[in-house]
């Protein structure tokens, strides 16, 4: 295995991220939809909650629906859509500080995520990821500052969400409830649609060959002695006009020196086109996981109850491709992966 990627938390000139800002009237309409969903569903993890959100998402503002449908069907070159001015709870409790924190009740922020994200497809979760919860709290955790996970606070390397999983999300939603103290924790995204032209034809051809292995995330093999790598696979797919990408720059390794040089070139190209955005309360960043890697700049948590707090949800275009691996007791959770011990 050849690995020599240089990782620098370099500040780049800001680039605008495609976004949709709710008007005050649309915000009021969103509030009504949230209240209706909360009146029908109280428990986040109940299949009825997922079904209710799917039936009610047609009551979202028409302009928002149009923007979401366009992103779902066609994507965009940036690979991300930010929705702003969404309702979030007033008088938030202290930011959680434990690794597997998840919301239990269908509060305002959870209802917002369910309504908006279910417009893009079917919600999905993974038994190994925060015990299979549908919505996750994303917060810094004491003692895990150096981790390349959502509990850390160092630079979080660019990655496809669950790059190793056959049923990885098509979209990742990150809703901000509370930004970090200094407004330094920037969400970073980089799209292969914008980066592909920066690669040579030889590099792109190499990245389309099965010469790269990705290992499982720590949360998916907690009881295993090692984190196993999958069989070699390509990093790039799709066409030259509409490329796709699956890579984790912390967990993907090339199988030879030539492939490693191509992987380094891809990393550099993605860094050149990266977009950074500090999410504020009520901002929802929706990432196209088939074309775009994401990460986060470093920040300094204070553990005073006012640290950065996001909530996350995963969506696939359709559950049809995952039906064989879903748990019997619900309609969105994948059973555990078989991990070599």
Secondary structure, 3 states (H helix, E strand, C coil): CECCCCCCCCCCCCCCCCEEECCHHHHHHHHHHHHHHHHHCCECCCHHHHHHHHHHHHHCCHHHHHHHHHHHHHCCCCCEEEEECCCCCCCCCCCCCCCCCCCCECCHHHHHHHHHHCCCCEEEEECCCHHHCCCEEEECCCCCCCCCCCCCCCCEEEECCCCCCCCCCCEEEEEEEECCCCCCCCEEEEEHHHHHHHCCHHHHHHHCCCCEEEECCHHHCCCCCCCCECCCECCEEECCCCEEECCECCCEEECCHHHHHHHHHHHHHHHHCCEEECCCCCCEEEEECCCEEEEECCCCCCCCCCCCEEEEEEEECCHHHHHHHECCCCCCEECCCCCCC
